[in-house]
Amino acid sequence: MIKNEQERQRIGQDIAQLRKEKRMTQQDMTDATGVKRNHISRIEQGHYSVGFDTLQTIADALDADIRIVPRQ
């Protein structure tokens, strides 16, 4: 269970970092994805497990790819 929590937090941090690098607010993300702002916030904080379809929508808005990479 701890690994899942760590992955949620890592994914959320990556999304937040990319969003900020693109100079987007959470409201900008809502406008671009249709995902509610409070939902974006919970994802970025690692409090919510995001489904693949939502993750792909967010990635598209950030002009990013979803990748599966080997664990180190």
PDB file with one MODEL, atoms N, CA, C and O in Angstrom:
MODEL        1
ATOM      1  N   MET A   1       0.828  -1.199   0.000  1.00  0.00           N
ATOM      2  CA  MET A   1       0.000   0.000   0.000  1.00  0.00           C
ATOM      3  C   MET A   1       0.868   1.258   0.000  1.00  0.00           C
ATOM      4  O   MET A   1       0.503   2.246  -0.637  1.00  0.00           O
ATOM      5  N   ILE A   2       2.000   1.249   0.692  1.00  0.00           N
ATOM      6  CA  ILE A   2       2.874   2.412   0.743  1.00  0.00           C
ATOM      7  C   ILE A   2       3.408   2.741  -0.648  1.00  0.00           C
ATOM      8  O   ILE A   2       3.519   3.914  -1.005  1.00  0.00           O
ATOM      9  N   LYS A   3       3.743   1.714  -1.442  1.00  0.00           N
ATOM     10  CA  LYS A   3       4.235   1.961  -2.799  1.00  0.00           C
ATOM     11  C   LYS A   3       3.194   2.698  -3.629  1.00  0.00           C
ATOM     12  O   LYS A   3       3.527   3.615  -4.379  1.00  0.00           O
ATOM     13  N   ASN A   4       1.942   2.299  -3.495  1.00  0.00           N
ATOM     14  CA  ASN A   4       0.862   2.967  -4.240  1.00  0.00           C
ATOM     15  C   ASN A   4       0.758   4.439  -3.846  1.00  0.00           C
ATOM     16  O   ASN A   4       0.576   5.307  -4.699  1.00  0.00           O
ATOM     17  N   GLU A   5       0.873   4.707  -2.555  1.00  0.00           N
ATOM     18  CA  GLU A   5       0.800   6.089  -2.072  1.00  0.00           C
ATOM     19  C   GLU A   5       1.975   6.902  -2.609  1.00  0.00           C
ATOM     20  O   GLU A   5       1.809   8.054  -3.008  1.00  0.00           O
ATOM     21  N   GLN A   6       3.146   6.304  -2.617  1.00  0.00           N
ATOM     22  CA  GLN A   6       4.331   6.995  -3.126  1.00  0.00           C
ATOM     23  C   GLN A   6       4.192   7.280  -4.617  1.00  0.00           C
ATOM     24  O   GLN A   6       4.580   8.351  -5.083  1.00  0.00           O
ATOM     25  N   GLU A   7       3.649   6.340  -5.358  1.00  0.00           N
ATOM     26  CA  GLU A   7       3.445   6.538  -6.795  1.00  0.00           C
ATOM     27  C   GLU A   7       2.424   7.636  -7.052  1.00  0.00           C
ATOM     28  O   GLU A   7       2.617   8.465  -7.941  1.00  0.00           O
ATOM     29  N   ARG A   8       1.328   7.650  -6.276  1.00  0.00           N
ATOM     30  CA  ARG A   8       0.331   8.719  -6.411  1.00  0.00           C
ATOM     31  C   ARG A   8       0.973  10.079  -6.180  1.00  0.00           C
ATOM     32  O   ARG A   8       0.725  11.031  -6.919  1.00  0.00           O
ATOM     33  N   GLN A   9       1.801  10.156  -5.146  1.00  0.00           N
ATOM     34  CA  GLN A   9       2.463  11.425  -4.836  1.00  0.00           C
ATOM     35  C   GLN A   9       3.449  11.810  -5.932  1.00  0.00           C
ATOM     36  O   GLN A   9       3.526  12.980  -6.308  1.00  0.00           O
ATOM     37  N   ARG A  10       4.200  10.847  -6.447  1.00  0.00           N
ATOM     38  CA  ARG A  10       5.170  11.137  -7.505  1.00  0.00           C
ATOM     39  C   ARG A  10       4.464  11.637  -8.758  1.00  0.00           C
ATOM     40  O   ARG A  10       4.879  12.626  -9.363  1.00  0.00           O
ATOM     41  N   ILE A  11       3.401  10.950  -9.139  1.00  0.00           N
ATOM     42  CA  ILE A  11       2.640  11.357 -10.329  1.00  0.00           C
ATOM     43  C   ILE A  11       2.051  12.745 -10.123  1.00  0.00           C
ATOM     44  O   ILE A  11       2.123  13.588 -11.017  1.00  0.00           O
ATOM     45  N   GLY A  12       1.475  12.985  -8.966  1.00  0.00           N
ATOM     46  CA  GLY A  12       0.904  14.295  -8.664  1.00  0.00           C
ATOM     47  C   GLY A  12       1.942  15.398  -8.700  1.00  0.00           C
ATOM     48  O   GLY A  12       1.683  16.478  -9.233  1.00  0.00           O
ATOM     49  N   GLN A  13       3.116  15.140  -8.139  1.00  0.00           N
ATOM     50  CA  GLN A  13       4.194  16.127  -8.155  1.00  0.00           C
ATOM     51  C   GLN A  13       4.661  16.405  -9.579  1.00  0.00           C
ATOM     52  O   GLN A  13       4.931  17.551  -9.937  1.00  0.00           O
ATOM     53  N   ASP A  14       4.754  15.354 -10.387  1.00  0.00           N
ATOM     54  CA  ASP A  14       5.165  15.523 -11.788  1.00  0.00           C
ATOM     55  C   ASP A  14       4.151  16.377 -12.547  1.00  0.00           C
ATOM     56  O   ASP A  14       4.525  17.253 -13.327  1.00  0.00           O
ATOM     57  N   ILE A  15       2.874  16.117 -12.313  1.00  0.00           N
ATOM     58  CA  ILE A  15       1.822  16.901 -12.977  1.00  0.00           C
ATOM     59  C   ILE A  15       1.911  18.364 -12.545  1.00  0.00           C
ATOM     60  O   ILE A  15       1.859  19.262 -13.385  1.00  0.00           O
ATOM     61  N   ALA A  16       2.045  18.605 -11.244  1.00  0.00           N
ATOM     62  CA  ALA A  16       2.128  19.974 -10.736  1.00  0.00           C
ATOM     63  C   ALA A  16       3.347  20.698 -11.300  1.00  0.00           C
ATOM     64  O   ALA A  16       3.258  21.861 -11.693  1.00  0.00           O
ATOM     65  N   GLN A  17       4.469  20.018 -11.338  1.00  0.00           N
ATOM     66  CA  GLN A  17       5.690  20.636 -11.857  1.00  0.00           C
ATOM     67  C   GLN A  17       5.550  21.001 -13.332  1.00  0.00           C
ATOM     68  O   GLN A  17       5.903  22.107 -13.742  1.00  0.00           O
ATOM     69  N   LEU A  18       5.034  20.067 -14.123  1.00  0.00           N
ATOM     70  CA  LEU A  18       4.847  20.340 -15.549  1.00  0.00           C
ATOM     71  C   LEU A  18       3.861  21.486 -15.766  1.00  0.00           C
ATOM     72  O   LEU A  18       4.073  22.351 -16.616  1.00  0.00           O
ATOM     73  N   ARG A  19       2.784  21.479 -14.989  1.00  0.00           N
ATOM     74  CA  ARG A  19       1.778  22.535 -15.111  1.00  0.00           C
ATOM     75  C   ARG A  19       2.407  23.894 -14.825  1.00  0.00           C
ATOM     76  O   ARG A  19       2.163  24.860 -15.548  1.00  0.00           O
ATOM     77  N   LYS A  20       3.210  23.968 -13.779  1.00  0.00           N
ATOM     78  CA  LYS A  20       3.856  25.232 -13.409  1.00  0.00           C
ATOM     79  C   LYS A  20       4.886  25.652 -14.455  1.00  0.00           C
ATOM     80  O   LYS A  20       5.009  26.836 -14.767  1.00  0.00           O
ATOM     81  N   GLU A  21       5.626  24.682 -14.996  1.00  0.00           N
ATOM     82  CA  GLU A  21       6.595  24.997 -16.051  1.00  0.00           C
ATOM     83  C   GLU A  21       5.903  25.589 -17.268  1.00  0.00           C
ATOM     84  O   GLU A  21       6.473  26.423 -17.972  1.00  0.00           O
ATOM     85  N   LYS A  22       4.685  25.161 -17.510  1.00  0.00           N
ATOM     86  CA  LYS A  22       3.905  25.677 -18.649  1.00  0.00           C
ATOM     87  C   LYS A  22       3.155  26.950 -18.276  1.00  0.00           C
ATOM     88  O   LYS A  22       2.395  27.499 -19.073  1.00  0.00           O
ATOM     89  N   ARG A  23       3.384  27.405 -17.051  1.00  0.00           N
ATOM     90  CA  ARG A  23       2.741  28.615 -16.519  1.00  0.00           C
ATOM     91  C   ARG A  23       1.222  28.533 -16.574  1.00  0.00           C
ATOM     92  O   ARG A  23       0.534  29.484 -16.944  1.00  0.00           O
ATOM     93  N   MET A  24       0.726  27.361 -16.194  1.00  0.00           N
ATOM     94  CA  MET A  24      -0.718  27.131 -16.143  1.00  0.00           C
ATOM     95  C   MET A  24      -1.165  27.104 -14.688  1.00  0.00           C
ATOM     96  O   MET A  24      -0.460  26.583 -13.824  1.00  0.00           O
ATOM     97  N   THR A  25      -2.327  27.661 -14.423  1.00  0.00           N
ATOM     98  CA  THR A  25      -2.935  27.535 -13.108  1.00  0.00           C
ATOM     99  C   THR A  25      -3.777  26.258 -13.088  1.00  0.00           C
ATOM    100  O   THR A  25      -4.003  25.626 -14.120  1.00  0.00           O
ATOM    101  N   GLN A  26      -4.230  25.900 -11.900  1.00  0.00           N
ATOM    102  CA  GLN A  26      -5.141  24.759 -11.824  1.00  0.00           C
ATOM    103  C   GLN A  26      -6.433  25.073 -12.577  1.00  0.00           C
ATOM    104  O   GLN A  26      -7.051  24.178 -13.153  1.00  0.00           O
ATOM    105  N   GLN A  27      -6.837  26.335 -12.572  1.00  0.00           N
ATOM    106  CA  GLN A  27      -8.034  26.711 -13.323  1.00  0.00           C
ATOM    107  C   GLN A  27      -7.790  26.565 -14.820  1.00  0.00           C
ATOM    108  O   GLN A  27      -8.691  26.153 -15.550  1.00  0.00           O
ATOM    109  N   ASP A  28      -6.594  26.894 -15.288  1.00  0.00           N
ATOM    110  CA  ASP A  28      -6.250  26.683 -16.699  1.00  0.00           C
ATOM    111  C   ASP A  28      -6.365  25.204 -17.051  1.00  0.00           C
ATOM    112  O   ASP A  28      -6.846  24.851 -18.127  1.00  0.00           O
ATOM    113  N   MET A  29      -5.915  24.333 -16.126  1.00  0.00           N
ATOM    114  CA  MET A  29      -6.008  22.887 -16.345  1.00  0.00           C
ATOM    115  C   MET A  29      -7.465  22.457 -16.432  1.00  0.00           C
ATOM    116  O   MET A  29      -7.830  21.633 -17.270  1.00  0.00           O
ATOM    117  N   THR A  30      -8.292  23.018 -15.564  1.00  0.00           N
ATOM    118  CA  THR A  30      -9.723  22.720 -15.603  1.00  0.00           C
ATOM    119  C   THR A  30     -10.309  23.119 -16.952  1.00  0.00           C
ATOM    120  O   THR A  30     -11.062  22.360 -17.563  1.00  0.00           O
ATOM    121  N   ASP A  31      -9.961  24.298 -17.401  1.00  0.00           N
ATOM    122  CA  ASP A  31     -10.478  24.785 -18.685  1.00  0.00           C
ATOM    123  C   ASP A  31     -10.010  23.900 -19.843  1.00  0.00           C
ATOM    124  O   ASP A  31     -10.758  23.670 -20.794  1.00  0.00           O
ATOM    125  N   ALA A  32      -8.774  23.407 -19.760  1.00  0.00           N
ATOM    126  CA  ALA A  32      -8.199  22.602 -20.846  1.00  0.00           C
ATOM    127  C   ALA A  32      -8.667  21.146 -20.827  1.00  0.00           C
ATOM    128  O   ALA A  32      -8.684  20.484 -21.864  1.00  0.00           O
ATOM    129  N   THR A  33      -9.048  20.645 -19.636  1.00  0.00           N
ATOM    130  CA  THR A  33      -9.343  19.214 -19.507  1.00  0.00           C
ATOM    131  C   THR A  33     -10.793  18.897 -19.172  1.00  0.00           C
ATOM    132  O   THR A  33     -11.272  17.801 -19.463  1.00  0.00           O
ATOM    133  N   GLY A  34     -11.492  19.845 -18.566  1.00  0.00           N
ATOM    134  CA  GLY A  34     -12.839  19.555 -18.082  1.00  0.00           C
ATOM    135  C   GLY A  34     -12.829  18.865 -16.727  1.00  0.00           C
ATOM    136  O   GLY A  34     -13.886  18.534 -16.191  1.00  0.00           O
ATOM    137  N   VAL A  35     -11.640  18.647 -16.167  1.00  0.00           N
ATOM    138  CA  VAL A  35     -11.501  18.048 -14.831  1.00  0.00           C
ATOM    139  C   VAL A  35     -11.617  19.187 -13.818  1.00  0.00           C
ATOM    140  O   VAL A  35     -10.934  20.205 -13.938  1.00  0.00           O
ATOM    141  N   LYS A  36     -12.478  19.009 -12.830  1.00  0.00           N
ATOM    142  CA  LYS A  36     -12.715  20.072 -11.854  1.00  0.00           C
ATOM    143  C   LYS A  36     -11.423  20.454 -11.133  1.00  0.00           C
ATOM    144  O   LYS A  36     -10.547  19.618 -10.908  1.00  0.00           O
ATOM    145  N   ARG A  37     -11.325  21.746 -10.776  1.00  0.00           N
ATOM    146  CA  ARG A  37     -10.123  22.266 -10.144  1.00  0.00           C
ATOM    147  C   ARG A  37      -9.788  21.551  -8.842  1.00  0.00           C
ATOM    148  O   ARG A  37      -8.622  21.253  -8.583  1.00  0.00           O
ATOM    149  N   ASN A  38     -10.790  21.273  -8.024  1.00  0.00           N
ATOM    150  CA  ASN A  38     -10.504  20.590  -6.759  1.00  0.00           C
ATOM    151  C   ASN A  38     -10.004  19.163  -7.005  1.00  0.00           C
ATOM    152  O   ASN A  38      -9.239  18.629  -6.202  1.00  0.00           O
ATOM    153  N   HIS A  39     -10.422  18.558  -8.084  1.00  0.00           N
ATOM    154  CA  HIS A  39      -9.953  17.226  -8.466  1.00  0.00           C
ATOM    155  C   HIS A  39      -8.488  17.309  -8.916  1.00  0.00           C
ATOM    156  O   HIS A  39      -7.677  16.461  -8.543  1.00  0.00           O
ATOM    157  N   ILE A  40      -8.151  18.322  -9.710  1.00  0.00           N
ATOM    158  CA  ILE A  40      -6.761  18.551 -10.118  1.00  0.00           C
ATOM    159  C   ILE A  40      -5.890  18.724  -8.870  1.00  0.00           C
ATOM    160  O   ILE A  40      -4.803  18.153  -8.778  1.00  0.00           O
ATOM    161  N   SER A  41      -6.370  19.503  -7.929  1.00  0.00           N
ATOM    162  CA  SER A  41      -5.633  19.755  -6.687  1.00  0.00           C
ATOM    163  C   SER A  41      -5.366  18.455  -5.932  1.00  0.00           C
ATOM    164  O   SER A  41      -4.243  18.210  -5.492  1.00  0.00           O
ATOM    165  N   ARG A  42      -6.393  17.625  -5.782  1.00  0.00           N
ATOM    166  CA  ARG A  42      -6.227  16.357  -5.052  1.00  0.00           C
ATOM    167  C   ARG A  42      -5.267  15.426  -5.778  1.00  0.00           C
ATOM    168  O   ARG A  42      -4.502  14.709  -5.133  1.00  0.00           O
ATOM    169  N   ILE A  43      -5.293  15.423  -7.105  1.00  0.00           N
ATOM    170  CA  ILE A  43      -4.363  14.600  -7.882  1.00  0.00           C
ATOM    171  C   ILE A  43      -2.936  15.078  -7.641  1.00  0.00           C
ATOM    172  O   ILE A  43      -2.045  14.273  -7.371  1.00  0.00           O
ATOM    173  N   GLU A  44      -2.721  16.385  -7.739  1.00  0.00           N
ATOM    174  CA  GLU A  44      -1.377  16.935  -7.553  1.00  0.00           C
ATOM    175  C   GLU A  44      -0.835  16.702  -6.157  1.00  0.00           C
ATOM    176  O   GLU A  44       0.374  16.552  -5.977  1.00  0.00           O
ATOM    177  N   GLN A  45      -1.709  16.669  -5.174  1.00  0.00           N
ATOM    178  CA  GLN A  45      -1.289  16.434  -3.790  1.00  0.00           C
ATOM    179  C   GLN A  45      -1.102  14.949  -3.480  1.00  0.00           C
ATOM    180  O   GLN A  45      -0.653  14.590  -2.391  1.00  0.00           O
ATOM    181  N   GLY A  46      -1.444  14.098  -4.427  1.00  0.00           N
ATOM    182  CA  GLY A  46      -1.294  12.660  -4.212  1.00  0.00           C
ATOM    183  C   GLY A  46      -2.397  12.051  -3.373  1.00  0.00           C
ATOM    184  O   GLY A  46      -2.245  10.947  -2.851  1.00  0.00           O
ATOM    185  N   HIS A  47      -3.513  12.765  -3.237  1.00  0.00           N
ATOM    186  CA  HIS A  47      -4.629  12.281  -2.421  1.00  0.00           C
ATOM    187  C   HIS A  47      -5.650  11.472  -3.217  1.00  0.00           C
ATOM    188  O   HIS A  47      -6.595  10.920  -2.653  1.00  0.00           O
ATOM    189  N   TYR A  48      -5.451  11.408  -4.529  1.00  0.00           N
ATOM    190  CA  TYR A  48      -6.441  10.744  -5.361  1.00  0.00           C
ATOM    191  C   TYR A  48      -5.746   9.925  -6.428  1.00  0.00           C
ATOM    192  O   TYR A  48      -4.827  10.411  -7.088  1.00  0.00           O
ATOM    193  N   SER A  49      -6.173   8.695  -6.600  1.00  0.00           N
ATOM    194  CA  SER A  49      -5.658   7.829  -7.661  1.00  0.00           C
ATOM    195  C   SER A  49      -6.373   8.197  -8.950  1.00  0.00           C
ATOM    196  O   SER A  49      -7.589   8.047  -9.065  1.00  0.00           O
ATOM    197  N   VAL A  50      -5.616   8.673  -9.900  1.00  0.00           N
ATOM    198  CA  VAL A  50      -6.200   9.137 -11.154  1.00  0.00           C
ATOM    199  C   VAL A  50      -6.328   7.964 -12.125  1.00  0.00           C
ATOM    200  O   VAL A  50      -5.405   7.162 -12.263  1.00  0.00           O
ATOM    201  N   GLY A  51      -7.472   7.870 -12.792  1.00  0.00           N
ATOM    202  CA  GLY A  51      -7.685   6.834 -13.791  1.00  0.00           C
ATOM    203  C   GLY A  51      -6.919   7.147 -15.071  1.00  0.00           C
ATOM    204  O   GLY A  51      -6.510   8.286 -15.297  1.00  0.00           O
ATOM    205  N   PHE A  52      -6.731   6.143 -15.896  1.00  0.00           N
ATOM    206  CA  PHE A  52      -5.942   6.313 -17.113  1.00  0.00           C
ATOM    207  C   PHE A  52      -6.526   7.372 -18.037  1.00  0.00           C
ATOM    208  O   PHE A  52      -5.786   8.211 -18.552  1.00  0.00           O
ATOM    209  N   ASP A  53      -7.832   7.352 -18.256  1.00  0.00           N
ATOM    210  CA  ASP A  53      -8.444   8.314 -19.172  1.00  0.00           C
ATOM    211  C   ASP A  53      -8.224   9.750 -18.705  1.00  0.00           C
ATOM    212  O   ASP A  53      -7.923  10.629 -19.512  1.00  0.00           O
ATOM    213  N   THR A  54      -8.374   9.985 -17.414  1.00  0.00           N
ATOM    214  CA  THR A  54      -8.135  11.321 -16.866  1.00  0.00           C
ATOM    215  C   THR A  54      -6.664  11.680 -16.969  1.00  0.00           C
ATOM    216  O   THR A  54      -6.320  12.810 -17.316  1.00  0.00           O
ATOM    217  N   LEU A  55      -5.795  10.723 -16.667  1.00  0.00           N
ATOM    218  CA  LEU A  55      -4.361  10.953 -16.775  1.00  0.00           C
ATOM    219  C   LEU A  55      -3.982  11.315 -18.207  1.00  0.00           C
ATOM    220  O   LEU A  55      -3.163  12.210 -18.420  1.00  0.00           O
ATOM    221  N   GLN A  56      -4.563  10.637 -19.187  1.00  0.00           N
ATOM    222  CA  GLN A  56      -4.275  10.935 -20.589  1.00  0.00           C
ATOM    223  C   GLN A  56      -4.777  12.327 -20.966  1.00  0.00           C
ATOM    224  O   GLN A  56      -4.111  13.043 -21.713  1.00  0.00           O
ATOM    225  N   THR A  57      -5.936  12.712 -20.459  1.00  0.00           N
ATOM    226  CA  THR A  57      -6.481  14.045 -20.711  1.00  0.00           C
ATOM    227  C   THR A  57      -5.560  15.119 -20.148  1.00  0.00           C
ATOM    228  O   THR A  57      -5.312  16.137 -20.793  1.00  0.00           O
ATOM    229  N   ILE A  58      -5.055  14.884 -18.940  1.00  0.00           N
ATOM    230  CA  ILE A  58      -4.125  15.827 -18.309  1.00  0.00           C
ATOM    231  C   ILE A  58      -2.824  15.880 -19.103  1.00  0.00           C
ATOM    232  O   ILE A  58      -2.298  16.964 -19.360  1.00  0.00           O
ATOM    233  N   ALA A  59      -2.305  14.727 -19.489  1.00  0.00           N
ATOM    234  CA  ALA A  59      -1.062  14.666 -20.268  1.00  0.00           C
ATOM    235  C   ALA A  59      -1.224  15.422 -21.584  1.00  0.00           C
ATOM    236  O   ALA A  59      -0.319  16.150 -21.991  1.00  0.00           O
ATOM    237  N   ASP A  60      -2.357  15.259 -22.247  1.00  0.00           N
ATOM    238  CA  ASP A  60      -2.607  15.972 -23.507  1.00  0.00           C
ATOM    239  C   ASP A  60      -2.586  17.481 -23.285  1.00  0.00           C
ATOM    240  O   ASP A  60      -2.010  18.220 -24.084  1.00  0.00           O
ATOM    241  N   ALA A  61      -3.214  17.940 -22.203  1.00  0.00           N
ATOM    242  CA  ALA A  61      -3.256  19.369 -21.909  1.00  0.00           C
ATOM    243  C   ALA A  61      -1.863  19.921 -21.619  1.00  0.00           C
ATOM    244  O   ALA A  61      -1.588  21.095 -21.868  1.00  0.00           O
ATOM    245  N   LEU A  62      -0.983  19.063 -21.089  1.00  0.00           N
ATOM    246  CA  LEU A  62       0.385  19.474 -20.761  1.00  0.00           C
ATOM    247  C   LEU A  62       1.357  19.174 -21.893  1.00  0.00           C
ATOM    248  O   LEU A  62       2.559  19.408 -21.768  1.00  0.00           O
ATOM    249  N   ASP A  63       0.831  18.653 -22.998  1.00  0.00           N
ATOM    250  CA  ASP A  63       1.666  18.253 -24.130  1.00  0.00           C
ATOM    251  C   ASP A  63       2.761  17.286 -23.658  1.00  0.00           C
ATOM    252  O   ASP A  63       3.941  17.458 -23.963  1.00  0.00           O
ATOM    253  N   ALA A  64       2.330  16.265 -22.904  1.00  0.00           N
ATOM    254  CA  ALA A  64       3.254  15.284 -22.320  1.00  0.00           C
ATOM    255  C   ALA A  64       2.807  13.876 -22.704  1.00  0.00           C
ATOM    256  O   ALA A  64       1.671  13.650 -23.118  1.00  0.00           O
ATOM    257  N   ASP A  65       3.733  12.948 -22.552  1.00  0.00           N
ATOM    258  CA  ASP A  65       3.449  11.529 -22.806  1.00  0.00           C
ATOM    259  C   ASP A  65       3.292  10.807 -21.481  1.00  0.00           C
ATOM    260  O   ASP A  65       3.862  11.202 -20.464  1.00  0.00           O
ATOM    261  N   ILE A  66       2.509   9.743 -21.513  1.00  0.00           N
ATOM    262  CA  ILE A  66       2.438   8.814 -20.382  1.00  0.00           C
ATOM    263  C   ILE A  66       3.389   7.689 -20.720  1.00  0.00           C
ATOM    264  O   ILE A  66       3.259   7.065 -21.773  1.00  0.00           O
ATOM    265  N   ARG A  67       4.322   7.426 -19.865  1.00  0.00           N
ATOM    266  CA  ARG A  67       5.307   6.375 -20.124  1.00  0.00           C
ATOM    267  C   ARG A  67       5.347   5.378 -18.983  1.00  0.00           C
ATOM    268  O   ARG A  67       5.182   5.728 -17.814  1.00  0.00           O
ATOM    269  N   ILE A  68       5.566   4.154 -19.348  1.00  0.00           N
ATOM    270  CA  ILE A  68       5.830   3.121 -18.362  1.00  0.00           C
ATOM    271  C   ILE A  68       7.326   2.866 -18.406  1.00  0.00           C
ATOM    272  O   ILE A  68       7.874   2.480 -19.439  1.00  0.00           O
ATOM    273  N   VAL A  69       7.972   3.086 -17.288  1.00  0.00           N
ATOM    274  CA  VAL A  69       9.421   2.930 -17.241  1.00  0.00           C
ATOM    275  C   VAL A  69       9.779   1.892 -16.187  1.00  0.00           C
ATOM    276  O   VAL A  69       9.067   1.736 -15.195  1.00  0.00           O
ATOM    277  N   PRO A  70      10.890   1.176 -16.403  1.00  0.00           N
ATOM    278  CA  PRO A  70      11.308   0.178 -15.425  1.00  0.00           C
ATOM    279  C   PRO A  70      11.641   0.833 -14.080  1.00  0.00           C
ATOM    280  O   PRO A  70      12.168   1.944 -14.029  1.00  0.00           O
ATOM    281  N   ARG A  71      11.331   0.142 -13.030  1.00  0.00           N
ATOM    282  CA  ARG A  71      11.674   0.627 -11.678  1.00  0.00           C
ATOM    283  C   ARG A  71      13.166   0.462 -11.458  1.00  0.00           C
ATOM    284  O   ARG A  71      13.802  -0.444 -11.998  1.00  0.00           O
ATOM    285  N   GLN A  72      13.695   1.346 -10.666  1.00  0.00           N
ATOM    286  CA  GLN A  72      15.129   1.266 -10.360  1.00  0.00           C
ATOM    287  C   GLN A  72      15.355   0.742  -8.977  1.00  0.00           C
ATOM    288  O   GLN A  72      16.501   0.607  -8.548  1.00  0.00           O
TER     289      GLN A  72
ENDMDL
END
